[in-house]
Each structure stands twice: as structure tokens, then as C-alpha cells.
Amino acid sequence: MQALTADQYARLRQLAEAWRRHHLKAAKRDPRFNPRLGVDALCFQPHSLKDGRRGLLGALVTPVSLSLALVLDEPAAPPKTERLVLALPSGRYPFVLESLGEADWWWRCKLLEDLSDVGSLQEGSRLAQQLMERVMTPAAPNP
């Protein structure tokens, strides 16, 4: 795995905080809300899109879900399309544009929408690591 720069880590923290400000109040009303979890952007690695744009791909843990998230290197106005499909080693994943306020956004693909049984932040981190290992491992060929 390639280490991220301090600026990249700062940007991921900023986006996680923007999610918290923008979505936490509604998340607390969700019956699946897990108060043992916070909002954390984990296991992010550089990722190139087919069109040449570069970004960071990783796991997003929130008190209500575990997702893949894609952050582009060049922050710009949100794209006009709200959907993006990424071909990753384990398959194709549908991402949806998620607004995090006026200027912040990322692409997000929810994979688990109920983390109510996750017992701690550490368990959430391990789950994110396992997710990224599976997503970035090629699917076994069909016999």
C-alpha cells in the first residue's frame, strides 16, 4: 500500500467531518444507528479513473453504514452525472454522488447498511480493512 500525504489525510478528515455535520443528525434517527461508531475514512489508496482523473479510493465507516468512497484529487464543482460505476478487481461497483455541503462531495457505494452489531471503533476499522482487501482482490474464476 502506498502511504498518503499529509494533505491527503487532511482532506479525508475534512470530508469525514463534513459528512458528520451534514448527515449525523438524520443518522441518529435511523433505527440502525450505532453510537459506538464514529465517521472515519479508512484504508484510502490512490486510484485512477478510466478518463485519466486521479483520486483516492477507500472505506467510509459511519454509525449507520460501511461504504466505498472515491475522492477526486482535483476538487471541483460536483459532476453533472450522479452515478459512476467503477470496475475494481473484485467486480463492478455502482457509486452515487453524495453532497457534503456547499463545496464538498464524494462518490459513495454503500455496501453494508446495518452496523448496529459492530461493538467498537476498532471492530469498525477491522471491518473496513477486510472490505478493502476483498474489493481489491480479483474474483475467483468460475469453473
Secondary structure, 3 states (H helix, E strand, C coil): CCCCCHHHHHHHHHHHHHHHHHHHHHHHCCCCCCCCCCCEEEEEEEEECCCCCEEEEEEEECCCCEEEEEEECCCCCCCCCCEEEEEECCEEEEEEEEECCCCCEEEEEEEECCCCCCCCHHHHHHHHHHHHHHHCCCCCCCC
